[in-house]
Amino acid sequence: MVSGIDTALGEITLVLFTTLAPSGVVAFAIMGLFIVRGGLSDEAHRRIDLFLAIPLVVSMVGLVASATHLGNPANALFVFMGVGRSPLSNEVFCAVVFLLLAGVYWLYSFAERPHRAVQRVWMALSIVAGIVFVTSVAFAYNAETIVSWYTVYVPLGLWLNALTGGPVLAMLGLRAAGCASAEGRCGRMLVLCSVASLAANMMVYAMQAFQLPYLENSFTPAAELVPCYGGMIAAFGVLGGAGIALVARTLRDGDPSASREDGDVRGFPDSRRDALRLTVRSAWASALVLAGIFVMRFAFYLMHMTVGLGI
């Protein structure tokens, strides 16, 4: 039986990139919306600025992993020469623009007296750049020459991956920042967004699974490259569901209106130990969801199948 395992292992850095970068960018955008909206106290603003480092670092790890795929760093110059013509060049260019805007914002936030208006405008630009970047990633792999990737499910799947992992990662950043909004309506909306995206994502993958036997080149059908696709979708659902359930549990533990059976009230964590415990749970939740996304990004590279005889 033909297997795409060698191809997927050879592209493991891109698996990491498409797992981490989109979710990190979405998490950064969600946390950034608190800055754009305004109305924060100086301390809350400062702490959110500080912990924007979490999604920013996750995004950068993914981007660094993708850069290793170039082999020689000098090859990056050739990549930029294709901007406007090559989807992959557009993806790299958009990544650099996002990192530049987001990085400058983060560094400026440590200025002695940063101007709030400048921060809001700069953050809004960073969010727009992030959305454009994730969209460019989604369509960069929708290549006509790769039969199994030239479907509507490819860009849909990647965006839904980002909308599944991004809110959970944003919850981690907001918890680390001690943002009270993470305990109320905002936190519930983020969890619901992840739940809806996970469900939609699994539906997209299920429809893609039904299509795989009908996608073939002169050598093999795409389904033979991913013989365990159903199991990988199930693993994605279990890992993603477990991560979302864990972050939802932290909402209950930190909700001041939630009561224990013995009548004690669980308020917003007022001790460092409780805050740390909930933050660690959110970190585990993020790791579980990202692990589930990693499984499906690996499956994506397993099904790599070009037109003609080559695979």
Helices and strands as residue ranges (DSSP letters): H 5-10, H 12-37, H 42-51, H 53-67, G 68-70, H 75-80, H 87-108, H 116-140, H 153-176, G 180-183, H 185-211, G 212-214, G 222-225, H 229-254, H 272-302
